[in-house]
Amino acid sequence: MLKRLIDNHFKLTEHHTNVKTEVIAGITTFLTMAYIIFVNPSILSQAGMDYGAVFVATCLAAALGCLIMGLWANYPIAQAPGMGLNAFFTYGVVLGMGYTWEAALGAVFLSGFCFFLLSIFKIREWIINSIPLSLRLGIAAGIGLFLAMIALKNAGIVVANEATYVALGDLSEPAALYALLGFFVITALAYLKVTGAVMIGILGVTLLAMLFGHNEFGGFMSMPPSIGPTFMAMDLVGALDVAMLSVIFAFLFVDLFDTSGTLVGVAHKGGLLDENGKLPRLGRAMMADSSASMAGAVLGTSTTTSYIESTAGIASGGRTGLTAVVVAVLFLISLFFAPLAGSIPAYATAGALLYVAVLMAGSLAHANWDDPTDAAPVLIAALAMPLTFSIAEGIALGFISYAAIKALSGRFQDLNPAVVLLALLFAAKFLFLD
């Protein structure tokens, strides 16, 4: 009876799969993305948030997002707080712009709400189609370079210098050595297609540091910490500050394109697109993502988004939402491993950040470098993010440079109202609000 109910809800037979295959796929996907359990609290705690509360919020937001995606949209796509956006939350909004983490959570909630409205009124396709491919590539690469800068900084590999702004740190320091070792191991394991390469690298470096006396073991399992310090702590009024509009837009913009790209990419790999090459139930998938972002903000974590690591589960045979439900269950079980997560040092996660940066920076390979009117905005957007320590500023400079260069080159056919309007708004912000 139960088997029939599961088959009918997830349409297992229709997708030529079974419960065993979906469970294996779910476990595979979880292992490839479980690093977020350690990395997200490490990053957000630097914004002043309670580590244990963020750990719980991370697991709950991921589980909720996976459940909505699996039970309602019926896709084998897992969700969790997104890399890049969590770094922007801490280093860009809180430490860089000086806003409280409560106001930053408010911005996350409002961006998720806007995303939800865009999904309901079906104007997401218009927005996606209005943004030039070159800008999307530059922004994706810029987020990768932003993560790389944070990883190198956290490990002490790159340090501040009055004369040159940045310089090479002391590579003989344990933190730098462990971070580099973790990065090397993760990259090698990923090349060898070892499932859970990132998590293995993080835990391996942590264990090695303990053996050499550079890190302390805080325990393995316990009851989950209290979520009280971050639950319902978002400041919506603070997030409505005029200067925060660009932050809300950045959260929304990155999540929108990250989610749409991941959905299409994963669906293509799994053969889930229809005969016209479109994704059925796209609206449900988008609303699942935006709902998870709003719920995550309420719980106390940065933007929740769809994970490209879901392709690992797809490759293992996952074809339905049952895969995502299995991932959700595993995230809930992870709630009891808070002491282990608290034992992970920052340098152990630095290698993981650097590896994710490599994956994201790969979008530069698809840019049209033969056309300088396309190449220049790509480079400006990509470089601006790490050098200004802000995803929002990188997006703004990318739009301004794209519109200005295309107009001055007489390439007005490459411009559309959305790009011109956004470029003008960003330019006005720099001229009159900064």
VENWODA-V961833 format. One record per helix or strand of 3 or more residues. SS is the DSSP state (H for helix, E for strand). FROM is the first residue (numbers start at 0). TO is the last residue. If there is no record, write none. Layout:
# VENWODA-V961833
ss->SS from->FROM to->TO
ss->SS from->FROM to->TO
This chain:
# VENWODA-V961833
ss->H from->1 to->9
ss->H from->18 to->32
ss->H from->35 to->46
ss->H from->50 to->72
ss->E from->78 to->80
ss->H from->84 to->93
ss->H from->100 to->119
ss->H from->123 to->129
ss->H from->132 to->153
ss->E from->157 to->160
ss->E from->164 to->167
ss->H from->173 to->190
ss->H from->196 to->210
ss->H from->235 to->238
ss->H from->241 to->268
ss->H from->281 to->298
ss->E from->303 to->305
ss->H from->309 to->314
ss->H from->320 to->341
ss->H from->345 to->365
ss->H from->371 to->387
ss->H from->390 to->407
ss->H from->411 to->413
ss->H from->416 to->432
